[in-house]
Amino acid sequence: QVQLVESGGGLVQAGGSLRLSCAASGRTFSPYAMGWFRQAPGKEREFVTVISWSGGSTYYADSVKGRFTVSRDNAKNLVYLQMNSLKPEDTAVYYCAATTRAYYRASIPADFGSWGQGTQVTVSS
């Protein structure tokens, strides 16, 4: 399995931006499609986005489409989540995850085999 560590979370006002990073180590990074999920208190873990192993294809949840952008740098074993126009409802712990599935077959937590520990994002109104 690949080991994942997220960073970049914090407190931001509504309308602001944050960029999360996910650093991968262990097994070769590039064959994995990478996803971002989030979990708010008392709620289930929610799909945010997924990016193909090449970085050429992405898919977003409707709730973040047009505001969030996922990207990856396979040479550096990094995945990014750029979050703009943040809303209070975006407040959650954000997790990155890796899957050996094709990106278009990976949208629920059970599809992903490796997870980071999460980073807190809090958006104040």
Disulfide bonds with the S-S distance in Angstrom:
Cys22-Cys96 2.00
